């Protein structure tokens, strides 16, 4: 199995807290670790790789439930999940762009228009 490490060493290796590692175990995102006779958890390189994968997926916006499914997915399934996530992100970007436009309109009203519209957060055309 290679070099084994305790939970604190694993947490340090992947840049998370010990409680995060325990949480991932409780959620089933990590396999139950081997234990020493004294009950200490022991982790290997595969655990490091699994948490690193999990953290990269989180950075890309995947939820822990989605990540759990990705662990068992085929390459085709992962590609489909990534496409779905991209579609969702593009929809969010569109919504945020619309909100930005409306906020800019409101700033213009506040700076140059009807003060009452500004105070009531009313936008022209809404």
DSSP file (Angstrom, degrees, kcal/mol; ACC not computed):
  #  RESIDUE AA STRUCTURE BP1 BP2  ACC     N-H-->O    O-->H-N    N-H-->O    O-->H-N    TCO  KAPPA ALPHA  PHI   PSI    X-CA   Y-CA   Z-CA
    1    1 A X              0   0    0      0, 0.0    44,-0.5     0, 0.0    45,-0.2   0.000 360.0 360.0 360.0  -9.9    0.0    0.0    0.0
    2    2 A X        -     0   0    0     42,-0.1     2,-0.3    43,-0.1     0, 0.0  -0.457 360.0  -2.6  86.3-161.0    3.0    2.3    0.2
    3    3 A X        -     0   0    0     -2,-0.1     2,-0.3     1,-0.0    42,-0.2  -0.498  68.9-150.6 -70.9 129.3    3.7    4.9    2.8
    4    4 A X        -     0   0    0     -2,-0.3     2,-0.3    40,-0.1    40,-0.2  -0.776  12.6-167.7-101.1 147.4    0.8    5.2    5.3
    5    5 A X  B     -A   43   0A   0     38,-2.4    38,-2.9    -2,-0.3     2,-0.1  -0.941  20.5-114.8-133.7 155.4    0.0    8.5    7.1
    6    6 A X     >  -     0   0    0     -2,-0.3     4,-2.3    36,-0.2     3,-0.2  -0.314  43.5 -94.9 -80.1 171.4   -2.1    9.5   10.0
    7    7 A X  H  > S+     0   0    0     34,-0.4     4,-2.8     1,-0.2     5,-0.2   0.861 124.3  51.8 -59.5 -39.7   -5.1   11.8    9.5
    8    8 A X  H  > S+     0   0    0      2,-0.2     4,-2.4     1,-0.2    -1,-0.2   0.883 109.8  49.6 -65.3 -37.7   -3.2   15.0   10.3
    9    9 A X  H  > S+     0   0    0     -3,-0.2     4,-2.3     2,-0.2    -2,-0.2   0.901 111.9  48.3 -67.3 -40.8   -0.6   14.1    7.8
   10   10 A X  H  X S+     0   0    0     -4,-2.3     4,-1.7     2,-0.2     5,-0.2   0.942 111.1  50.5 -62.9 -47.2   -3.2   13.5    5.2
   11   11 A X  H  X>S+     0   0    0     -4,-2.8     5,-2.2     1,-0.2     4,-1.2   0.923 112.7  46.4 -57.7 -45.7   -5.0   16.7    6.0
   12   12 A X  H  <5S+     0   0    0     -4,-2.4     3,-0.2     1,-0.2    -1,-0.2   0.893 108.4  56.7 -63.0 -40.1   -1.7   18.6    5.7
   13   13 A X  H  <5S+     0   0    0     -4,-2.3    -1,-0.2     1,-0.2    -2,-0.2   0.826 117.8  32.1 -63.4 -32.4   -0.8   16.9    2.4
   14   14 A X  H  <5S-     0   0    0     -4,-1.7    -1,-0.2    -3,-0.3    -2,-0.2   0.468 111.5-114.3-106.4  -3.5   -4.0   18.0    0.7
   15   15 A X  T  <5S+     0   0    0     -4,-1.2     2,-0.3     1,-0.3    -3,-0.2   0.841  74.9 112.0  78.1  34.3   -4.4   21.3    2.5
   16   16 A X      < -     0   0    0     -5,-2.2    -1,-0.3    -6,-0.2    -2,-0.1  -0.812  68.1 -95.0-127.2 172.5   -7.6   20.7    4.5
   17   17 A X     >  -     0   0    0     -2,-0.3     4,-1.7     1,-0.1     3,-0.3  -0.461  31.3-113.7 -84.5 161.3   -8.4   20.4    8.1
   18   18 A X  H  > S+     0   0    0      1,-0.2     4,-2.3     2,-0.2     5,-0.2   0.882 118.2  55.8 -59.4 -40.2   -8.6   17.1   10.0
   19   19 A X  H  > S+     0   0    0      1,-0.2     4,-2.5     2,-0.2    -1,-0.2   0.839 103.2  55.7 -64.5 -31.7  -12.4   17.7   10.5
   20   20 A X  H  > S+     0   0    0     -3,-0.3     4,-2.6     2,-0.2    -1,-0.2   0.923 106.9  49.2 -65.3 -43.6  -12.8   18.0    6.8
   21   21 A X  H  X S+     0   0    0     -4,-1.7     4,-2.0     2,-0.2    -2,-0.2   0.936 112.3  48.1 -60.2 -46.0  -11.2   14.6    6.3
   22   22 A X  H  X S+     0   0    0     -4,-2.3     4,-2.6     1,-0.2    -1,-0.2   0.901 110.6  52.1 -61.5 -40.3  -13.5   13.1    8.9
   23   23 A X  H  X S+     0   0    0     -4,-2.5     4,-2.3     1,-0.2    -2,-0.2   0.925 107.6  51.0 -62.1 -45.1  -16.5   14.8    7.2
   24   24 A X  H  <>S+     0   0    0     -4,-2.6     5,-2.5     1,-0.2     6,-1.0   0.871 110.2  51.1 -60.8 -36.3  -15.6   13.3    3.9
   25   25 A X  H ><5S+     0   0    0     -4,-2.0     3,-1.5     4,-0.2    -2,-0.2   0.945 109.3  49.2 -64.3 -47.6  -15.4    9.9    5.5
   26   26 A X  H 3<5S+     0   0    0     -4,-2.6    -2,-0.2     1,-0.3    -1,-0.2   0.863 109.8  52.4 -60.5 -35.9  -18.8   10.3    7.1
   27   27 A X  T 3<5S-     0   0    0     -4,-2.3    -1,-0.3    -5,-0.2    -2,-0.2   0.525 116.8-115.4 -77.2  -6.0  -20.3   11.4    3.7
   28   28 A X  T < 5S+     0   0    0     -3,-1.5    -3,-0.2    -4,-0.3    -2,-0.1   0.639  83.1 122.4  80.7  14.2  -18.8    8.2    2.1
   29   29 A X  S   <S+     0   0    0     -5,-2.5     2,-0.4    -6,-0.2    -4,-0.2   0.668  73.5  44.8 -82.5 -17.4  -16.4   10.2   -0.1
   30   30 A X  S    S-     0   0    0     -6,-1.0    -2,-0.2    -5,-0.1     3,-0.1  -0.967  93.0-113.5-122.3 143.0  -13.5    8.4    1.4
   31   31 A X        -     0   0    0     -2,-0.4     2,-0.1     1,-0.1    -2,-0.1  -0.403  48.9 -87.4 -66.2 149.4  -13.2    4.7    2.0
   32   32 A X        -     0   0    0      1,-0.1    -1,-0.1    -7,-0.1     2,-0.0  -0.433  56.5-123.2 -58.0 129.1  -13.1    3.7    5.7
   33   33 A X        -     0   0    0     -2,-0.1    10,-0.1     1,-0.1    -1,-0.1  -0.285  19.2 -99.7 -76.7 159.2   -9.4    3.8    6.5
   34   34 A X  E     -B   42   0B   0      8,-1.0     8,-2.4     7,-0.0     2,-0.4  -0.358  42.2-144.5 -63.3 157.1   -7.2    1.1    7.8
   35   35 A X  E     -B   41   0B   0      6,-0.2     6,-0.2    -2,-0.0     2,-0.0  -0.975   4.6-128.0-130.7 145.5   -6.6    1.4   11.6
   36   36 A X    >   -     0   0    0      4,-2.3     3,-1.8    -2,-0.4     6,-0.0  -0.275  41.4 -96.8 -75.4 172.4   -3.7    0.6   13.8
   37   37 A X  T 3  S+     0   0    0      1,-0.3    -1,-0.1     2,-0.1    -2,-0.0   0.815 129.3  55.2 -60.7 -28.9   -4.1   -1.5   16.8
   38   38 A X  T 3  S-     0   0    0      2,-0.1    -1,-0.3     1,-0.0    -3,-0.0   0.489 123.8-106.8 -83.2  -2.9   -4.4    1.7   18.8
   39   39 A X    <   +     0   0    0     -3,-1.8     2,-0.2     1,-0.3    -2,-0.1   0.476  67.5 149.0  94.7   2.3   -7.3    2.8   16.5
   40   40 A X        -     0   0    0      1,-0.1    -4,-2.3    -5,-0.0    -1,-0.3  -0.495  49.4-117.3 -72.4 137.3   -5.4    5.5   14.6
   41   41 A X  E     -B   35   0B   0     -6,-0.2     2,-0.4    -2,-0.2   -34,-0.4  -0.450  27.0-157.1 -70.0 145.7   -6.6    6.0   11.0
   42   42 A X  E     -B   34   0B   0     -8,-2.4    -8,-1.0   -36,-0.1     2,-0.3  -0.995   9.6-172.3-129.7 130.5   -4.0    5.2    8.3
   43   43 A X  B     -A    5   0A   0    -38,-2.9   -38,-2.4    -2,-0.4     2,-0.2  -0.846   2.8-161.1-122.0 155.4   -4.2    6.7    4.8
   44   44 A X    >>  -     0   0    0     -2,-0.3     4,-1.5   -40,-0.2     3,-0.8  -0.555  43.7 -77.7-123.1-171.1   -2.3    6.0    1.6
   45   45 A X  H 3> S+     0   0    0    -44,-0.5     4,-2.5     1,-0.3     5,-0.2   0.817 123.9  60.4 -60.8 -33.8   -1.6    7.7   -1.7
   46   46 A X  H 3> S+     0   0    0      1,-0.2     4,-2.1   -45,-0.2    -1,-0.3   0.844 103.1  51.8 -65.9 -31.4   -5.0    6.7   -3.1
   47   47 A X  H <> S+     0   0    0     -3,-0.8     4,-2.4     2,-0.2     5,-0.2   0.894 109.0  50.3 -69.7 -39.9   -6.7    8.7   -0.3
   48   48 A X  H  X S+     0   0    0     -4,-1.5     4,-2.6     1,-0.2    -2,-0.2   0.949 112.2  47.4 -60.2 -48.8   -4.5   11.8   -1.2
   49   49 A X  H  X S+     0   0    0     -4,-2.5     4,-2.4     1,-0.2    -2,-0.2   0.889 111.0  51.9 -61.4 -40.3   -5.5   11.4   -4.9
   50   50 A X  H  X S+     0   0    0     -4,-2.1     4,-2.4     2,-0.2    -1,-0.2   0.920 112.0  44.6 -65.1 -44.5   -9.2   11.0   -4.0
   51   51 A X  H  X S+     0   0    0     -4,-2.4     4,-2.8     2,-0.2    -2,-0.2   0.900 111.8  53.1 -68.6 -38.7   -9.3   14.2   -1.9
   52   52 A X  H  X S+     0   0    0     -4,-2.6     4,-2.2    -5,-0.2    -2,-0.2   0.917 110.6  47.8 -61.4 -41.6   -7.3   16.1   -4.5
   53   53 A X  H  X S+     0   0    0     -4,-2.4     4,-2.6     2,-0.2    -2,-0.2   0.941 111.8  50.6 -60.0 -47.8   -9.8   15.0   -7.1
   54   54 A X  H  X S+     0   0    0     -4,-2.4     4,-2.3     1,-0.2    -2,-0.2   0.908 110.6  48.5 -57.3 -45.7  -12.7   16.1   -4.8
   55   55 A X  H  X S+     0   0    0     -4,-2.8     4,-2.2     2,-0.2    -1,-0.2   0.887 110.9  50.0 -66.2 -39.3  -11.1   19.5   -4.2
   56   56 A X  H  X S+     0   0    0     -4,-2.2     4,-1.2     2,-0.2    -1,-0.2   0.918 111.3  49.4 -63.9 -42.3  -10.6   20.1   -7.9
   57   57 A X  H  <>S+     0   0    0     -4,-2.6     5,-2.3     1,-0.2     3,-0.3   0.895 109.3  51.8 -64.4 -39.6  -14.2   19.2   -8.6
   58   58 A X  H ><5S+     0   0    0     -4,-2.3     3,-1.9     1,-0.2    -1,-0.2   0.911 105.7  55.1 -61.5 -41.9  -15.4   21.5   -5.8
   59   59 A X  H 3<5S+     0   0    0     -4,-2.2    -1,-0.2     1,-0.3    -2,-0.2   0.804 105.1  54.3 -60.5 -28.7  -13.4   24.3   -7.4
   60   60 A X  T 3<5S-     0   0    0     -4,-1.2    -1,-0.3    -3,-0.3    -2,-0.2   0.398 127.3-100.1 -87.5   2.6  -15.3   23.7  -10.6
   61   61 A X  T < 5S+     0   0    0     -3,-1.9     2,-0.2     1,-0.3    -3,-0.2   0.517  71.7 146.0  96.8   6.0  -18.6   24.0   -8.8
   62   62 A X      < -     0   0    0     -5,-2.3    -1,-0.3    -8,-0.1     2,-0.1  -0.547  44.3-129.1 -76.5 141.7  -19.6   20.4   -8.3
   63   63 A X     >  -     0   0    0     -2,-0.2     4,-2.6     1,-0.1     5,-0.2  -0.385  25.5-107.3 -79.7 165.7  -21.5   19.6   -5.1
   64   64 A X  H  > S+     0   0    0      1,-0.2     4,-2.3     2,-0.2     5,-0.1   0.873 122.4  53.6 -62.9 -35.7  -20.4   16.8   -2.8
   65   65 A X  H  > S+     0   0    0      2,-0.2     4,-1.5     1,-0.2    -1,-0.2   0.918 110.7  46.1 -64.1 -42.3  -23.3   14.7   -4.0
   66   66 A X  H  > S+     0   0    0      1,-0.2     4,-1.9     2,-0.2    -2,-0.2   0.898 111.4  52.2 -65.8 -39.5  -22.3   15.2   -7.6
   67   67 A X  H  X S+     0   0    0     -4,-2.6     4,-1.7     1,-0.2    -2,-0.2   0.894 103.8  57.2 -64.0 -39.8  -18.7   14.4   -6.7
   68   68 A X  H  X S+     0   0    0     -4,-2.3     4,-0.6     1,-0.2    -1,-0.2   0.901 108.6  46.9 -57.3 -40.9  -19.8   11.2   -5.1
   69   69 A X  H >< S+     0   0    0     -4,-1.5     3,-0.7     1,-0.2     4,-0.4   0.857 106.5  58.7 -68.6 -34.9  -21.4   10.2   -8.4
   70   70 A X  H >< S+     0   0    0     -4,-1.9     3,-1.2     1,-0.2    -1,-0.2   0.837  94.4  65.2 -64.4 -32.4  -18.2   11.2  -10.3
   71   71 A X  H 3< S+     0   0    0     -4,-1.7    -1,-0.2     1,-0.3    -2,-0.2   0.847 111.1  35.6 -59.3 -33.3  -16.1    8.8   -8.3
   72   72 A X  T << S+     0   0    0     -3,-0.7    -1,-0.3    -4,-0.6    -2,-0.2   0.377  99.6 112.3 -99.9   3.7  -18.1    5.9   -9.8
   73   73 A X    <   -     0   0    0     -3,-1.2     2,-0.1    -4,-0.4    -3,-0.1  -0.353  62.5-126.7 -82.8 156.2  -18.5    7.4  -13.2
   74   74 A X     >  -     0   0    0     -2,-0.1     4,-2.6     1,-0.1     5,-0.2  -0.422  37.9 -98.3 -84.8 170.6  -17.1    6.4  -16.6
   75   75 A X  H  > S+     0   0    0      1,-0.2     4,-2.5     2,-0.2     5,-0.2   0.897 127.5  51.8 -57.0 -41.1  -15.2    8.9  -18.7
   76   76 A X  H  > S+     0   0    0      2,-0.2     4,-2.1     1,-0.2    -1,-0.2   0.906 109.7  48.8 -62.9 -42.5  -18.4    9.4  -20.7
   77   77 A X  H  > S+     0   0    0      2,-0.2     4,-2.4     1,-0.2    -2,-0.2   0.900 110.9  50.0 -64.9 -40.9  -20.4   10.1  -17.6
   78   78 A X  H  X S+     0   0    0     -4,-2.6     4,-2.6     2,-0.2     5,-0.2   0.931 109.9  50.8 -63.4 -45.0  -17.8   12.6  -16.3
   79   79 A X  H  X S+     0   0    0     -4,-2.5     4,-2.4     1,-0.2    -1,-0.2   0.903 111.0  48.8 -59.9 -41.4  -17.9   14.4  -19.7
   80   80 A X  H  X S+     0   0    0     -4,-2.1     4,-2.3     2,-0.2    -1,-0.2   0.899 111.5  49.5 -65.1 -40.7  -21.7   14.6  -19.5
   81   81 A X  H  X S+     0   0    0     -4,-2.4     4,-2.4     2,-0.2    -2,-0.2   0.894 111.1  49.5 -65.1 -39.7  -21.5   15.9  -16.0
   82   82 A X  H  X S+     0   0    0     -4,-2.6     4,-2.6     2,-0.2    -2,-0.2   0.911 110.3  50.4 -66.7 -41.9  -19.0   18.5  -17.0
   83   83 A X  H  X S+     0   0    0     -4,-2.4     4,-2.3     2,-0.2    -2,-0.2   0.920 111.3  48.8 -60.6 -43.1  -21.1   19.6  -20.0
   84   84 A X  H  X S+     0   0    0     -4,-2.3     4,-2.1     2,-0.2    -2,-0.2   0.898 111.3  49.6 -63.8 -40.8  -24.2   19.9  -17.7
   85   85 A X  H  X S+     0   0    0     -4,-2.4     4,-2.4     2,-0.2    -1,-0.2   0.905 109.7  51.7 -65.4 -40.4  -22.1   21.9  -15.2
   86   86 A X  H  X S+     0   0    0     -4,-2.6     4,-2.6     2,-0.2    -2,-0.2   0.908 108.5  51.1 -61.8 -42.7  -20.9   24.2  -18.0
   87   87 A X  H  X S+     0   0    0     -4,-2.3     4,-1.9     1,-0.2    -1,-0.2   0.914 111.2  48.1 -60.5 -43.5  -24.5   24.8  -19.2
   88   88 A X  H  X S+     0   0    0     -4,-2.1     4,-2.1     2,-0.2    -2,-0.2   0.898 111.7  49.6 -64.4 -41.0  -25.5   25.7  -15.6
   89   89 A X  H  X S+     0   0    0     -4,-2.4     4,-2.5     1,-0.2    -2,-0.2   0.906 109.2  51.9 -65.0 -41.8  -22.5   28.1  -15.2
   90   90 A X  H  X S+     0   0    0     -4,-2.6     4,-2.0     1,-0.2    -1,-0.2   0.874 108.9  50.9 -63.4 -36.4  -23.3   29.8  -18.6
   91   91 A X  H  X S+     0   0    0     -4,-1.9     4,-2.3     2,-0.2    -1,-0.2   0.901 110.3  49.5 -65.8 -40.6  -26.9   30.3  -17.4
   92   92 A X  H  X S+     0   0    0     -4,-2.1     4,-2.8     2,-0.2    -2,-0.2   0.905 109.1  52.4 -63.7 -41.1  -25.7   31.9  -14.2
   93   93 A X  H  X S+     0   0    0     -4,-2.5     4,-2.4     2,-0.2    -1,-0.2   0.914 109.4  49.7 -60.9 -43.0  -23.3   34.1  -16.2
   94   94 A X  H  X S+     0   0    0     -4,-2.0     4,-2.0     2,-0.2    -1,-0.2   0.923 111.9  47.7 -62.2 -45.4  -26.3   35.3  -18.3
   95   95 A X  H  X S+     0   0    0     -4,-2.3     4,-2.3     1,-0.2    -2,-0.2   0.907 112.6  49.1 -62.7 -41.9  -28.4   36.0  -15.2
   96   96 A X  H  X S+     0   0    0     -4,-2.8     4,-2.7     2,-0.2    -2,-0.2   0.873 108.4  53.3 -66.5 -36.6  -25.5   37.9  -13.6
   97   97 A X  H  X S+     0   0    0     -4,-2.4     4,-2.1     2,-0.2    -1,-0.2   0.898 109.7  48.9 -64.4 -39.7  -25.0   39.9  -16.7
   98   98 A X  H  X S+     0   0    0     -4,-2.0     4,-2.3     2,-0.2    -2,-0.2   0.918 111.6  48.7 -64.6 -43.7  -28.6   40.9  -16.7
   99   99 A X  H  X S+     0   0    0     -4,-2.3     4,-2.5     2,-0.2    -2,-0.2   0.907 109.5  52.8 -62.2 -42.2  -28.4   41.9  -13.0
  100  100 A X  H  X S+     0   0    0     -4,-2.7     4,-2.3     1,-0.2    -1,-0.2   0.919 108.8  50.1 -59.2 -43.8  -25.3   43.9  -13.7
  101  101 A X  H  X S+     0   0    0     -4,-2.1     4,-2.1     1,-0.2    -2,-0.2   0.919 111.4  47.8 -60.9 -45.2  -27.1   45.8  -16.5
  102  102 A X  H  X S+     0   0    0     -4,-2.3     4,-2.1     1,-0.2    -1,-0.2   0.881 110.8  51.5 -65.7 -37.9  -30.1   46.5  -14.2
  103  103 A X  H  X S+     0   0    0     -4,-2.5     4,-2.5     2,-0.2    -1,-0.2   0.896 108.5  51.3 -65.9 -39.3  -27.7   47.7  -11.4
  104  104 A X  H  X S+     0   0    0     -4,-2.3     4,-2.3     2,-0.2    -2,-0.2   0.895 108.7  51.7 -63.7 -39.0  -26.0   50.0  -13.9
  105  105 A X  H  X S+     0   0    0     -4,-2.1     4,-2.3     1,-0.2    -2,-0.2   0.916 110.0  49.5 -61.1 -42.5  -29.4   51.4  -14.9
  106  106 A X  H  X S+     0   0    0     -4,-2.1     4,-2.7     2,-0.2    -2,-0.2   0.899 108.4  52.2 -65.6 -40.7  -30.2   52.1  -11.2
  107  107 A X  H  X S+     0   0    0     -4,-2.5     4,-2.6     1,-0.2     5,-0.2   0.924 109.5  50.2 -59.5 -43.6  -26.9   53.8  -10.7
  108  108 A X  H  X S+     0   0    0     -4,-2.3     4,-2.8     1,-0.2     5,-0.4   0.908 111.1  48.8 -61.9 -42.2  -27.6   56.1  -13.6
  109  109 A X  H  X S+     0   0    0     -4,-2.3     4,-2.0     3,-0.2     9,-0.2   0.910 113.0  47.7 -62.4 -42.2  -31.1   56.8  -12.2
  110  110 A X  H  < S+     0   0    0     -4,-2.7    -2,-0.2     1,-0.2    -1,-0.2   0.892 119.2  39.1 -66.3 -39.0  -29.6   57.6   -8.8
  111  111 A X  H  < S+     0   0    0     -4,-2.6    -2,-0.2    -5,-0.2    -1,-0.2   0.835 137.9   8.2 -80.4 -33.4  -26.9   59.8  -10.3
  112  112 A X  H  < S+     0   0    0     -4,-2.8    -3,-0.2    -5,-0.2    -2,-0.2   0.429 117.0  52.0-132.2  -1.2  -28.8   61.6  -13.0
  113  113 A X  S  < S-     0   0    0     -4,-2.0     2,-0.5    -5,-0.4    -4,-0.1  -0.128  97.3 -23.2-120.4-148.3  -32.5   60.8  -12.7
  114  114 A X     >  -     0   0    0      1,-0.2     4,-1.5    -2,-0.1     3,-0.4  -0.538  46.5-152.3 -71.3 116.5  -35.4   60.8  -10.4
  115  115 A X  H  > S+     0   0    0     -2,-0.5     4,-2.4     1,-0.2     5,-0.2   0.817  93.9  58.5 -61.2 -32.3  -34.3   60.5   -6.8
  116  116 A X  H  > S+     0   0    0      1,-0.2     4,-1.6     2,-0.2    -1,-0.2   0.879 103.1  52.4 -68.6 -35.1  -37.5   58.8   -5.7
  117  117 A X  H  4>S+     0   0    0     -3,-0.4     5,-2.7     2,-0.2     4,-0.4   0.898 110.0  50.0 -63.7 -39.3  -36.9   55.9   -8.2
  118  118 A X  H ><5S+     0   0    0     -4,-1.5     3,-1.2    -9,-0.2    -2,-0.2   0.937 109.9  49.2 -63.4 -47.1  -33.4   55.5   -6.8
  119  119 A X  H 3<5S+     0   0    0     -4,-2.4    -1,-0.2     1,-0.3    -2,-0.2   0.799 115.5  43.8 -65.0 -28.0  -34.7   55.4   -3.2
  120  120 A X  T 3<5S-     0   0    0     -4,-1.6    -1,-0.3    -5,-0.2    -2,-0.2   0.374 108.9-122.9 -97.7   4.0  -37.3   52.8   -4.1
  121  121 A X  T < 5 +     0   0    0     -3,-1.2     2,-0.4    -4,-0.4    -3,-0.2   0.870  54.5 161.0  55.9  39.9  -34.9   50.7   -6.3
  122  122 A X      < -     0   0    0     -5,-2.7     2,-0.4    -6,-0.2    -1,-0.2  -0.772  24.8-156.2 -93.2 134.6  -37.2   51.1   -9.3
  123  123 A X    >   -     0   0    0     -2,-0.4     3,-1.9    -3,-0.1     2,-0.2  -0.847  27.4-102.0-108.3 146.8  -35.7   50.5  -12.7
  124  124 A X  T 3  S+     0   0    0     -2,-0.4   -19,-0.0     1,-0.3   -18,-0.0  -0.458 108.7  15.0 -63.0 131.9  -37.0   51.9  -15.9
  125  125 A X  T 3         0   0    0     -2,-0.2    -1,-0.3     1,-0.1    -3,-0.0   0.547 360.0 360.0  81.5   6.7  -39.0   49.2  -17.7
  126  126 A X    <         0   0    0     -3,-1.9    -2,-0.1     0, 0.0    -1,-0.1   0.474 360.0 360.0-103.5 360.0  -39.3   46.8  -14.7
